């Protein structure tokens, strides 16, 4: 029984009604094995991050995470389910045209496409687009100068739990060169959305958000309809909204944690602008407002609650393979000495970031997950940090001066444009032919292979 989020619960239940062919076999009244509120079970939240017992005592946030664990995308999923009629290229083509020229420009546009675009056009009352633009201006500085060196490490963090990582593993999209494509697509999305006007109705960020949603919906469709390895009783809904929230708000989690560390309880004006930008970007990605808190403590609580209610599990055949392939991927567009040097430095930063953020500095634990941190990696970060972090800090400081704000913004935009060229043109596709078939459990409700949990 839902007490705190009845509208969100109704949205979850509507999936079986709106798409019985896709979700008819899922019991939305029963939580999957991946979700655990049992204090005796081991969850994904490390004890050094937060107190799980305290989180489990918060009825409201436990309900929020439980409900969002069963939520896909009620408008993008129906559109993706038209793949049998239009094919993936057809769906992509119609969606791109609708984003760029309006849905009425698409000949015989299906109702599912109209509903998809209309949901994105329905900007919530709480959004202040002036504040969104200011937040984007501030966000593009670290996006230009720091993100390229840490995003792979953050990306790796999404693969360290077998229950959350399986959808991506099933796509086969993180092996060989496809791993590099996914890293670059992720980098491109977060970079382009910070550009001036990118999130406006006909901006490139709006379109990129729509394409990301289509990709996630295709993953759901293929996992549920074209792979025998997906067991809804274990994994629930593929790529649920609760798993998309961390990627969408990771920047705000870090800002919120910094606010709390310095004894604050509210964001300052600059941080509030970045929050508005981040929440609106998440709205375009389909996240419900309930997963987009505005208070620093609530943001931290939601992040921690997601881990506290996600069953622990690291399957080397799934998680380890994803981590290793992503770490090994070569993401630069060329193989010049400069490209190779930047690639080497970026991997060092990604390793250090991963070990600190997800392993609390434990190198042995990181090695067990597929990330081997060497002294050379630490040394490279130490040598390059004054330039990478120093330049970022200098541009941020200078941008606060009215006389230099425009100059700094132009500089950041110029660097971001070069980054976007480096990342290449995102494909935002998933290949159904890569989805393996087989059995996902031994009948006990547990995955066949799980090193932990």
Secondary structure, 3 states (H helix, E strand, C coil): CCCCCHHHHHHHHHHHHHCHHHHCCCCCCCCCCCECCCCCCCECCCCCCCCHHHHHCCHHHHHHHHHHCCCCCCCHHHHHCCHHHHHHHHHHHHHHHHHHHCHHHCCCCCHHHHHHHHHHHCCCCCCCHHHHHHHHHHHHHHHHHCHHHHHHHHHHHHHCCHHHHHHHHHHCCCCCHHHHHHHHHHHHHHHHCCCCCCCCCCCHHHHHHHHHHHHHHHHHHHHHHCCCCCCHHHHCCCCCHHHHHHHHHHHHHHHHHHHHHCCCCCCCHHHHHHHHHHHHHHHHCCCCHHHCCCCHHHHHHHHHHHHHCEECCCCHHHHHHHHHHHHHCCCCCCCCHHHHHHHHHHHHHHHHHHHHHHHCCCHHHHHHHCCCCCHHHHHHHHHHHHHHHHHHHHHHHHHCCHHHHHHHHHHHHHHHHHHHHHHCCCCCCCCHHHCCCCCCECCCCCECCCCCC
